[in-house]
């Protein structure tokens, strides 16, 4: 089945800097620094990235961080739980905006 996203395109990500290498370098330097060791382990950072990837619905990121999580020792249960955490936050964010709707509806109903 043909799809807009092609897994092989993920390998072309760095090509985005061909026309503006100085900006790409800044991004990739930052990206590398973010995923370097720090207060969080690489495994923890990969789980966070996997959850965020699902929230922003980026298939390239989902592919990349599924692989990264597995390579860093996460299992399917941990990865699935991380996705559920992201889903809960995303769903809660939608619901809490219902307060705004309710405020407007109450104001307009007066």
N, C-alpha and C positions, 0 to 999 in steps of 0.2 A: 504494500500500500504506500503510495506516495504521500509524503508529509512535508510541511514547510521546513521543519527542522531535520537536519541531517547529522547524525552522530559524528561523521568524519569532519564536519565543519569546526568542531571543538578544537581540533589540532591546528586550525588556522587562526585561532584567537590572537596570537601575537602579530599576525599580519596587519591588524588594525592600526598599527603604528607606522606603517610604511610611508604615509604621506605627512604625518606629524610625529616624528620620532621623539621629540623632546617631551610631548605630552604623554605619549605611551610609556616612555621611560619613567616618568613621574608616577603614573598609575601603577605600573608593574613593580617599581621599587616599594611603593606604599603597600601594595598587595602582598608582596613577599615579606615585608616587615610585620604586617598584621598576622600572618600565619606562622611567623617564627615563634620559637619557644618564649614563654613569658609566664604570667601568673596562671594561665590556662594551658593545658597540655595540647599538643597537636591533635590528639584524639578528641578532646572536648571541643576544640575549635572546629573540627570537621563536622561533629554532630550539630553544632550551632549553625554552621553553613548549610548543612543538609536541611535543617528545619526552615531556615530563611529561604532556601531555594524553593521549597514547596510553597511557602507563603507568597513569593513573587512569581511562582509558577514558571520558572526558567528550566526547560528540559535539559539544556546544556549543563547547568549547575547541578541539577538533580543527578545526571549521569556522573559528573566529575566528583561530587561529594559522596555519592553512594560508593564509588570506587575508593575514594580517600578514606571513608569510614572503615570499610572492610580492610584496607591495607594497614590502618592504624589500630586494628584489633577490635573494632566494634562488631556487634552481632546484629542480626535482623531484629531481634526484640528491642534492643536499645535504639536502633535507628527508627523503628516504627513508633516507639514512645516519643522520640524527639519530634517526629512529624505530628503526633497527636498534641504535643505541647504547642507547636506552632498553630495548629488548627484551633485549639482552644483560645489562644490569644487573638487570632484573626476573627473568630466568631464573636468573642467578647467585645472586640473593638467595634464590630458592626452593631451589636446589640446596644452598647452604651451610647452610640449615636442616636438611638431611639429616644433618648432623653431630649435631644434637640428637636426631634419631630414632635414629641409630646408638648414641649414648650411652645412651639409655633402653633400647633393645633389648638392649644388652650388659649393662646393670645388671639388667634383669629376667630375663635368661637365666642369670644366675649362680646 
